[in-house]
Amino acid sequence: CIPCGIKHHRNIKTTQYKYRQLMNIISLFAGCGGLDLGFERAGFNVIWANECDSSIFETYRKNHPNTMLNTTDVRLLKDQDIPSCDGIIGGPPCQAWSEGGKQLGFEDPRGQLFLEYVRIVKLKRPKFFVIENVQGILEDKHKLSLAFIIRSLQSIGYSIKYQLLNAADYRIPQDRFRVFFVGIRNDLQNTFTFPTAVTDKK
């Protein structure tokens, strides 16, 4: 994932680094935990993750032994099931938006799971969130769906930025395009800037 490819510089101020280590993250649609690994390497603490595909459980637990893995269907999760956190990360299922599929968007039940991510952000009100998905979600046919997702997140108090990034631009040996959505809670009055692509040899 892209966070793994961005070199983590340890010469930043000690207090800043310690603060980042204290940031507790929860992960939705965790899969085998690639995005989680990137955040861990960047100094965040992934305390809890949700994934309901039983074929992935063993892999996730072996790669993230210190993270509590919740295996409940995300649609059944209630506020009390999920710990308080500083940030939420995750990649809702991409099949409904992928250029390799039928691109049914919200007409596909898997596409509707994107709204479960929004629901949980509303429940937990983290300082920030990161969502990654396939570039197909930016297609014109999904324009109204994308606008609805953005409005939904803005309406619960977040400023949103999103950008299509290619992993190959960040020293990762894979031509992998993904859209990253970054939301920061409005009361923090903070901003986010996407990283500049590496300009030397890929």
C-alpha positions in Angstrom: 0.0 0.0 0.0 1.1 3.6 -0.5 1.8 4.4 3.2 4.3 1.5 3.2 6.2 3.2 0.3 6.5 6.6 1.8 9.8 6.6 3.7 9.3 7.4 7.4 11.9 10.0 8.5 12.9 9.5 12.1 14.7 12.8 12.4 11.4 14.7 13.1 11.0 16.2 16.5 10.8 13.6 19.2 7.6 15.0 20.7 5.9 14.9 17.3 6.9 11.3 16.8 5.7 10.3 20.2 2.4 11.9 19.5 2.0 9.9 16.3 2.8 6.7 18.2 -0.1 7.5 20.5 -2.6 7.8 17.7 -5.0 4.9 18.0 -6.5 3.6 14.7 -9.3 1.3 13.9 -9.5 -0.5 10.5 -12.6 -1.4 8.6 -12.7 -3.9 5.7 -9.2 -4.8 6.9 -8.5 -7.7 4.5 -5.2 -9.2 5.3 -4.0 -5.8 6.8 -1.9 -4.1 4.1 -3.2 -0.6 4.8 -2.9 -1.3 8.5 0.7 -2.3 8.1 1.5 1.0 6.4 0.0 3.0 9.2 1.8 0.9 11.8 5.1 1.6 10.0 4.3 5.3 10.0 4.0 5.2 13.8 0.3 4.7 14.4 -1.3 2.1 16.7 -3.9 -0.1 15.0 -5.9 -1.3 18.1 -8.9 -2.9 16.4 -9.9 -4.2 13.0 -13.0 -5.6 11.4 -13.1 -8.2 8.6 -15.8 -10.9 8.1 -14.1 -13.0 5.4 -13.1 -16.1 7.3 -10.5 -17.1 4.7 -8.5 -14.0 5.8 -8.6 -14.3 9.6 -5.5 -16.4 10.0 -3.4 -14.2 7.8 -4.5 -11.0 9.5 -3.9 -12.4 13.0 -0.4 -13.6 12.1 0.6 -10.2 10.6 -1.1 -8.2 13.3 -0.9 -10.1 16.6 -1.4 -7.0 18.7 -4.6 -5.9 17.0 -8.0 -7.1 18.1 -9.7 -8.6 15.1 -13.5 -8.3 15.1 -15.2 -10.7 12.7 -18.8 -9.4 12.9 -20.6 -8.4 9.7 -19.9 -4.6 9.5 -23.6 -4.0 9.0 -24.3 -5.3 12.4 -21.8 -3.3 14.3 -23.1 -0.9 17.0 -21.3 2.0 18.7 -20.5 -0.1 21.8 -18.8 -2.8 19.7 -16.2 -0.4 18.4 -13.5 1.3 20.5 -13.0 5.0 20.6 -10.1 6.0 18.3 -8.2 8.9 16.8 -8.5 7.7 13.2 -10.4 5.2 11.0 -8.9 3.6 7.9 -10.1 1.1 5.4 -11.0 0.2 1.8 -14.7 -0.7 1.3 -15.2 -3.4 -1.2 -14.3 -2.2 -4.7 -16.1 -4.7 -7.0 -19.1 -2.4 -7.5 -16.8 0.5 -8.7 -14.1 -1.5 -10.5 -13.5 -1.0 -14.2 -13.0 -4.8 -14.3 -16.6 -5.4 -13.1 -20.1 -4.4 -14.0 -19.7 -1.0 -12.2 -23.2 -1.2 -10.6 -22.2 1.2 -7.8 -24.9 1.5 -5.1 -27.1 -0.9 -7.1 -24.6 -3.6 -6.0 -25.0 -4.7 -2.4 -21.2 -4.5 -2.1 -21.2 -0.9 -3.2 -23.6 -0.1 -0.4 -21.0 -1.1 2.1 -19.3 2.2 1.5 -22.2 3.7 3.4 -21.4 1.5 6.4 -18.0 3.2 6.5 -19.7 6.6 6.6 -22.1 5.3 9.3 -19.2 4.2 11.6 -17.3 7.5 11.1 -20.5 9.3 12.2 -20.7 7.0 15.3 -17.1 7.3 16.4 -16.3 10.9 15.3 -12.5 10.3 14.9 -10.1 13.1 14.3 -9.5 11.8 10.8 -10.2 9.0 8.4 -8.6 7.5 5.3 -10.6 5.6 2.6 -8.9 3.9 -0.4 -10.7 2.6 -3.4 -10.3 1.8 -7.1 -10.0 4.6 -9.7 -13.3 3.4 -11.3 -15.2 5.3 -8.6 -14.1 8.5 -10.4 -15.9 7.5 -13.6 -18.6 9.8 -14.9 -21.2 7.1 -14.4 -20.5 7.2 -10.6 -20.5 11.0 -10.4 -23.8 11.3 -8.4 -22.8 8.4 -6.1 -19.4 10.0 -5.4 -21.0 13.4 -4.7 -23.4 11.7 -2.3 -20.6 10.0 -0.4 -18.7 13.3 -0.1 -21.8 15.2 1.0 -22.5 12.6 3.6 -19.1 12.9 5.1 -19.1 16.7 5.0 -22.5 16.7 6.7 -21.1 15.0 9.8 -18.4 17.5 10.2 -15.4 16.7 8.0 -13.4 18.4 5.4 -12.6 16.0 2.5 -9.8 15.8 0.0 -9.3 13.0 -2.5 -6.8 12.2 -5.1 -5.9 9.4 -7.5 -2.4 8.1 -6.7 -0.2 5.5 -8.4 1.9 3.3 -6.0 4.7 3.2 -8.6 5.2 7.0 -8.0 6.2 6.2 -4.3 9.0 3.6 -4.8 6.7 0.7 -4.8 7.3 -1.8 -7.7 3.7 -2.1 -8.7 1.6 0.0 -11.2 -1.3 0.3 -8.9 -3.8 3.2 -9.1 -6.0 3.9 -6.1 -8.1 6.9 -5.0 -7.4 8.1 -1.4 -10.0 10.1 0.5 -8.7 11.9 3.5 -11.1 13.5 6.0 -10.2 15.8 8.9 -12.7 16.8 11.6 -13.7 20.4 11.1 -13.1 21.5 14.7 -9.4 20.6 14.4 -8.9 23.4 11.8 -6.2 21.3 10.2 -5.3 20.6 6.6 -3.9 17.7 4.6 -1.7 17.8 1.6 -1.1 14.8 -0.6 2.5 13.7 -0.9 4.5 14.8 -4.0 5.3 11.9 -6.4 8.9 10.7 -6.3 10.6 12.1 -9.4 13.7 9.8 -9.6 13.7 6.4 -11.2 10.7 4.2 -10.3 
